[in-house]
């Protein structure tokens, strides 16, 4: 059954590319008004939504900066009238192109700080102001973005693993603190997902990576699609998951459970 988000106000971070962009388009297609936020101009996502007859507004924002995150969340709530749903998807990690893979002994402090800044601090800053807005309203649903990489720790990913484990901890803490305030907080934890910049770069940087992962690391023997992840995000955001909070839902072909 298709999701119906008509009349809902949805904020998506990391909305210029990959999973965030796919989620923004899906929420809009299901009738939601969307605030699309990204450090890169999310204008392309907003135009695609408008071309399909939907409603969206763009925010250029570095989630690693508390002031920018606050302005973005408050601006989104102002533009859309309130905030029913927030999908905190912005994230970075080593992909062999933008940030090198490195063992802990060779990881550079600047890369470490950047990943912690976006993935962990950024999630906290967005969450903080989304919760303030949703507490005022008395309702809301938030989905953070973890990763199988925050549960099974692949060598070379340095700060990525602890930041994504931290996102799960933040999710449970926020869920507990807000369970009686009408606000649910969950996380989606993708495994390797086709079509994202992150995975395109990883595959280009290491030719054998895809086959090795399919053969030895992912029990189902295949990568996921952005649609697989968005489906979980929409369920966690909708009333269909009304009794679910503090959950981290892996969408990874069984990778987190491999022997
Ligand atoms: P992506 O690189 O295509 O998209 C990430 C988006 O986040 C980009 O548009 C980027 O500009 C934005 N972003 C980066 N830094 C930002 C900042 N400081 N402020 C605001 N926006 C910022 O990759 P993706 O795979 O779609 O990533 C989405 C999320 O999914 C990330 O949190 C990532 O860690 C997670 N994830 C992805 C995979 C995968 O296989 N692609 C697996 C597990 C988890």
Boltz pocket constraint, residues with backbone or C-beta under 6 A from the ligand:
constraints:
  - pocket:
      binder: B
      contacts: [[A, 13], [A, 14], [A, 15], [A, 16], [A, 17], [A, 18], [A, 19], [A, 20], [A, 37], [A, 38], [A, 39], [A, 40], [A, 61], [A, 62], [A, 63], [A, 64], [A, 88], [A, 89], [A, 90], [A, 91], [A, 92], [A, 93], [A, 118], [A, 122], [A, 145], [A, 146], [A, 147], [A, 148], [A, 149], [A, 189], [A, 190], [A, 191], [A, 192], [A, 193], [A, 194], [A, 195], [A, 196], [A, 197], [A, 198], [A, 199]]
      max_distance: 6.0
